[in-house]
């Protein structure tokens, strides 16, 4: 009898795996905390969609440029979250829901802890243009920032933290308000000179979307159904405010006392502008 039940169980598991949609996500850093917010949100969406799925991550580390190429060719990777642009939306299929309600366009800087005095003197965009920042290879932010005269060095994501920590070649690493504090905290033991700059808030309309291959219609349907449900039952907004990184962001950012510098984003499609307006979060 026990053998019979075991056989039935194995058959059920096999049937589940056979019918489950397989979703492969790229690793883009050795720091697993980097993607914790997006991973949690993706799992919530998939669970709400109510269909069986398997979720795995690649063993190799991908740059964003390589992620885009893999998705474009409908290769191993199924989905990833990236800052959007008109060009990216032509290559891939965007799932147009701002993953953190557009808060990614509120930028603070990760800097060397002994260089705050450089930023204490900044009050305008022209002041900020005298310094040099950095962004990852292939990131949309590079073009946005350079459009407003903010010089950027491109490098691999983890290398930029090391450069800032060593005070080497760059002055700051511009990060989303929802990213910076967690990124510094997770590296306290290894990169001890990192801190979040205290005075400046750089703002432009921007967001991360989930991106998938244009050919992956099954995953598109699954994500769309799940997103509709998390908006309808308000579990999306609850997830946002209950996330530990978001809580820390609101606690530590001191938004009202920062000098705000607004710059345009020339990369937004009309559809994305509408999405950002629809899901806008009031932060001040």
TIDREN-512717 format. One record per residue (C-alpha): residue number from 1; y, x, z. Coordinates in pm, 1 decimal. Each point is the difference from the previous one (the first is absolute). Layout:
// TIDREN-512717
NUM / Y / X / Z
...
//
This chain:
// TIDREN-512717
1 / 0.0 / 0.0 / 0.0
2 / 241.3 / 281.9 / 88.7
3 / -75.1 / 163.0 / -332.6
4 / 78.3 / -327.8 / -177.8
5 / 339.0 / -35.0 / 169.0
6 / 79.4 / 365.0 / -70.7
7 / -85.4 / -54.7 / -366.0
8 / 224.4 / -307.6 / -15.2
9 / 282.9 / 196.6 / 162.9
10 / -35.8 / 284.9 / -247.2
11 / 1.1 / -245.6 / -288.1
12 / 318.6 / -163.3 / 131.1
13 / 171.9 / 338.3 / 36.9
14 / -108.8 / 102.0 / -349.3
15 / 124.7 / -330.4 / -143.3
16 / 334.4 / 44.6 / 178.6
17 / 40.6 / 349.8 / -136.6
18 / -96.3 / -115.0 / -348.8
19 / 262.5 / -275.9 / -3.6
20 / 271.4 / 193.4 / 186.6
21 / 294.3 / 136.3 / -192.4
22 / 15.0 / 377.2 / 40.8
23 / 346.4 / 135.5 / 88.0
24 / 64.2 / 374.5 / -3.8
25 / 318.3 / 142.7 / 154.4
26 / 122.8 / 357.2 / -51.4
27 / 67.2 / 240.8 / 282.9
28 / 345.7 / 150.3 / -46.1
29 / 15.7 / 199.5 / 322.6
30 / -227.0 / 144.1 / 267.4
31 / 207.2 / -202.5 / 246.3
32 / -179.2 / -335.9 / 11.5
33 / 287.4 / -158.2 / 195.2
34 / 218.9 / 23.2 / -308.2
35 / -154.3 / -310.2 / -154.4
36 / -88.6 / -195.3 / 313.6
37 / 258.9 / -276.1 / -53.3
38 / -95.4 / -60.1 / -363.9
39 / -373.1 / 23.6 / 69.8
40 / 29.0 / -257.1 / 275.6
41 / 202.2 / -233.0 / -220.6
42 / -245.8 / 35.6 / -287.2
43 / -291.7 / -87.7 / 227.7
44 / 188.1 / -305.4 / 128.3
45 / 65.7 / -117.6 / -357.2
46 / -362.4 / 50.2 / -104.8
47 / -135.4 / -179.0 / 306.6
48 / 232.3 / -295.7 / -60.6
49 / -114.8 / -16.0 / -362.8
50 / -346.0 / -80.2 / 137.2
51 / -213.6 / 188.0 / -252.0
52 / -240.7 / 283.1 / 73.2
53 / 123.2 / 353.9 / -63.8
54 / -75.6 / 362.0 / 79.7
55 / 279.3 / 243.8 / 76.9
56 / -46.5 / 375.9 / -41.5
57 / 227.3 / 303.1 / -23.8
58 / -34.4 / 300.3 / -226.8
59 / -107.2 / 330.5 / 148.2
60 / 249.2 / 200.1 / -207.0
61 / 376.4 / 3.6 / 56.7
62 / 207.4 / -148.9 / -283.2
63 / 364.3 / 59.7 / -90.3
64 / 188.9 / -314.2 / -94.0
65 / 18.5 / 114.0 / -362.9
66 / -380.2 / 20.5 / -8.8
67 / -32.4 / -339.9 / 169.6
68 / 216.1 / -157.2 / -270.0
69 / -203.2 / 160.0 / -278.2
70 / -329.4 / -114.8 / 154.6
71 / 122.5 / -358.0 / 39.9
72 / 148.8 / -1.5 / -347.7
73 / -336.2 / 102.0 / -146.0
74 / -188.9 / -242.6 / 227.9
75 / -208.6 / 287.6 / 135.6
76 / -136.7 / 46.3 / 352.0
77 / 301.5 / -122.5 / 200.0
78 / 51.0 / -376.5 / 40.5
79 / 334.4 / -31.0 / 178.2
80 / 281.7 / 191.6 / 163.3
81 / 344.2 / -70.4 / 147.4
82 / 302.1 / 173.9 / -151.6
83 / 375.3 / -22.9 / -22.4
84 / 68.3 / -210.0 / -305.4
85 / 198.3 / 59.2 / -319.4
86 / 35.0 / -156.3 / -344.5
87 / -207.3 / 281.5 / -148.2
88 / -281.0 / -34.0 / 252.4
89 / -10.7 / -376.0 / -51.8
90 / -51.5 / 57.6 / -373.4
91 / -299.6 / 227.2 / 60.0
92 / -168.2 / -195.7 / 278.6
93 / -21.7 / -352.6 / 135.2
94 / 228.5 / -49.2 / 302.9
95 / -85.6 / -256.1 / 265.7
96 / 358.8 / -96.1 / 70.8
97 / 17.5 / -44.4 / 373.3
98 / 210.9 / 260.5 / 185.7
99 / -253.3 / 150.2 / 238.8
100 / 254.0 / 47.8 / 279.2
101 / 261.2 / -256.8 / -107.6
102 / 216.5 / 257.4 / -181.5
103 / 47.8 / 214.5 / 310.6
104 / -118.2 / 298.5 / -204.8
105 / 346.3 / 9.6 / -159.5
106 / 150.1 / 76.3 / 341.9
107 / -30.6 / 378.4 / 10.9
108 / 26.0 / 247.4 / 284.2
109 / -59.4 / 372.8 / -20.3
110 / -263.6 / 224.4 / 150.0
111 / 172.4 / 330.7 / 77.8
112 / -43.4 / 324.5 / 193.2
113 / 84.6 / -65.7 / 364.9
114 / 265.0 / 276.4 / 3.4
115 / 191.7 / -132.8 / -301.6
116 / 145.7 / -327.5 / 129.8
117 / 347.7 / 156.7 / -8.1
118 / -11.8 / 4.0 / -382.9
119 / -29.4 / -378.7 / 0.2
120 / 252.6 / -64.1 / 276.5
121 / 269.0 / 97.7 / -252.3
122 / -114.7 / -244.8 / -269.4
123 / 193.2 / -324.9 / -45.7
124 / -13.9 / -60.9 / -376.9
125 / -230.5 / 29.0 / -298.1
126 / 192.2 / 303.5 / -125.3
127 / -69.2 / 175.0 / 331.7
128 / -372.4 / -72.6 / -33.7
129 / -1.5 / 130.0 / -358.5
130 / 63.6 / 350.9 / 134.7
131 / -344.4 / 8.7 / 162.8
132 / -343.3 / 12.9 / -164.2
133 / -285.7 / -240.2 / 67.0
134 / -361.7 / -24.7 / -112.3
135 / -240.8 / -265.9 / -123.3
136 / -361.0 / -4.4 / -113.7
137 / -113.8 / 66.5 / -354.7
138 / 40.5 / -308.7 / -218.0
139 / 174.6 / -213.5 / 263.6
140 / 249.5 / -258.1 / -125.5
141 / 244.7 / 111.2 / 268.6
142 / 70.1 / 324.7 / -184.1
143 / 178.0 / -176.0 / -284.4
144 / 177.8 / -244.2 / 232.9
145 / 141.1 / 276.7 / 218.9
146 / 91.1 / 233.8 / -283.9
147 / 176.8 / -286.8 / -181.6
148 / 253.0 / 9.2 / 287.0
149 / 33.0 / 378.0 / -4.8
150 / -241.8 / 71.8 / 284.1
151 / -190.1 / 314.0 / -98.4
152 / -376.8 / -22.3 / 59.7
153 / -278.7 / 256.4 / 1.9
154 / -343.7 / -136.8 / -98.3
155 / -312.5 / 114.3 / 180.8
156 / -328.6 / -127.7 / 143.4
157 / 45.3 / -245.5 / 287.0
158 / -143.2 / 217.5 / 279.9
159 / 177.6 / 311.6 / -128.1
160 / 339.6 / -165.2 / 43.9
161 / -54.9 / -42.4 / 374.5
162 / -88.4 / 370.0 / 22.9
163 / 314.6 / 96.0 / -191.4
164 / 219.2 / -204.6 / 233.8
165 / -181.0 / 139.0 / 304.0
166 / 66.1 / 356.6 / -118.1
167 / 361.5 / -74.4 / -96.4
168 / -95.0 / 116.7 / -347.9
169 / 193.1 / -86.1 / -321.1
170 / 77.2 / -363.9 / 84.7
171 / 214.1 / -180.1 / 256.9
172 / -170.9 / -337.1 / 30.4
173 / -292.2 / -218.6 / -98.5
174 / 122.2 / -355.9 / -68.5
175 / -248.3 / -254.8 / 135.4
176 / -13.4 / -375.3 / 42.4
177 / 115.1 / -125.3 / 337.4
178 / -353.8 / -127.9 / 53.6
179 / -153.5 / 339.8 / -80.0
180 / 203.6 / 278.7 / 158.4
181 / -61.7 / -43.4 / 373.5
182 / -376.6 / -35.4 / -34.7
183 / -16.9 / 298.9 / -233.1
184 / 181.4 / 224.0 / 247.2
185 / -205.2 / -123.5 / 295.7
186 / -331.2 / 59.7 / -179.0
187 / 96.1 / 365.5 / -60.5
188 / 139.7 / 86.1 / 343.1
189 / -293.4 / 228.6 / 77.1
190 / 14.1 / 202.0 / -321.3
191 / 357.3 / -13.6 / -135.4
192 / 209.7 / 23.5 / 312.7
193 / 342.7 / 34.4 / -164.2
194 / 4.9 / -341.1 / -167.8
195 / 231.5 / -275.8 / 117.4
196 / 168.0 / -311.4 / -140.3
197 / 368.9 / 49.7 / -76.1
198 / 219.3 / -212.4 / 231.1
199 / 315.8 / -103.7 / -188.2
200 / -57.1 / -91.8 / -366.8
201 / -151.6 / -311.2 / -162.8
202 / -37.5 / 20.8 / -377.5
203 / -56.6 / -342.2 / -158.5
204 / -112.4 / -111.8 / -344.3
205 / -198.8 / -301.7 / -124.7
206 / -359.2 / 116.5 / -7.7
207 / -353.3 / -93.7 / 92.8
208 / -363.8 / 95.0 / -14.6
209 / -236.4 / -231.2 / -184.8
210 / -374.0 / 2.5 / -37.1
211 / -81.4 / 128.6 / -349.3
212 / -324.5 / -53.2 / -188.3
213 / -127.8 / 45.7 / -354.7
214 / 118.8 / -262.3 / -247.2
215 / -365.5 / -52.6 / -87.5
216 / -109.2 / -83.4 / 355.5
217 / 47.3 / -376.8 / -16.9
218 / -257.5 / -70.5 / 272.8
219 / 187.1 / 208.9 / 254.8
220 / 331.9 / -148.4 / -111.0
221 / -134.5 / -350.0 / 68.9
222 / -139.2 / 103.6 / 338.1
223 / 327.0 / 161.4 / 112.2
224 / 214.0 / -287.6 / -124.4
225 / -208.5 / -256.6 / 186.4
226 / 2.0 / 205.8 / 320.5
227 / 375.4 / 58.0 / -14.9
228 / 71.0 / -369.7 / -46.9
229 / -199.5 / -70.6 / 315.7
230 / 164.2 / 267.7 / 219.6
231 / 341.8 / -130.7 / -98.3
232 / -96.2 / -362.5 / 56.2
233 / -155.5 / 54.1 / 344.0
234 / 269.4 / 257.3 / 98.3
235 / -258.7 / 267.7 / 79.3
236 / 193.8 / 241.9 / -226.8
237 / 318.1 / -10.5 / 207.2
238 / -206.8 / 12.0 / 321.4
239 / -185.4 / 306.1 / -127.7
240 / 331.9 / 170.0 / -81.0
241 / 159.9 / -53.4 / 339.8
242 / -318.0 / 79.0 / 196.2
243 / -66.2 / 329.0 / -179.7
244 / 45.4 / 298.8 / 232.9
245 / 193.4 / 204.1 / -260.1
246 / 239.4 / -290.5 / -60.4
247 / 53.0 / -50.6 / 374.0
248 / 78.5 / 367.6 / 37.7
249 / 233.8 / -15.9 / -298.7
250 / 212.9 / -276.0 / 152.5
251 / -3.1 / 168.0 / 340.9
252 / 104.8 / 347.1 / -117.4
253 / 208.8 / -48.5 / -313.2
254 / 337.2 / -86.0 / 163.2
255 / 98.9 / -175.8 / -323.8
256 / 331.0 / -147.1 / 113.4
257 / 144.1 / 338.8 / 95.1
258 / -99.0 / 189.1 / -315.6
259 / 239.1 / 82.1 / -282.8
260 / -120.7 / -211.6 / -290.5
261 / 17.2 / 142.7 / -352.7
262 / -95.6 / -241.8 / -280.9
263 / -114.7 / 117.9 / -342.0
264 / -128.4 / -195.9 / -302.7
265 / -356.5 / -12.6 / -127.8
266 / 1.2 / 17.8 / -381.7
267 / -378.4 / -39.8 / -17.9
268 / -42.0 / -362.5 / 109.1
269 / -131.4 / -264.8 / -235.8
270 / 145.4 / -350.0 / 19.3
271 / -331.3 / -129.7 / 138.5
272 / 10.0 / 253.8 / 280.9
273 / 361.6 / -81.7 / 83.5
274 / -106.2 / -362.3 / 40.4
275 / -294.2 / 97.5 / 221.3
276 / 220.2 / 214.8 / 223.3
277 / 249.1 / -281.8 / 36.7
278 / -273.1 / -253.4 / 74.0
279 / -165.7 / 208.7 / 272.3
280 / 312.8 / 165.1 / 138.2
281 / -10.9 / 91.1 / 368.2
282 / 319.2 / -13.6 / 201.7
283 / 28.8 / 331.2 / 183.1
284 / 356.4 / -7.7 / 127.7
//
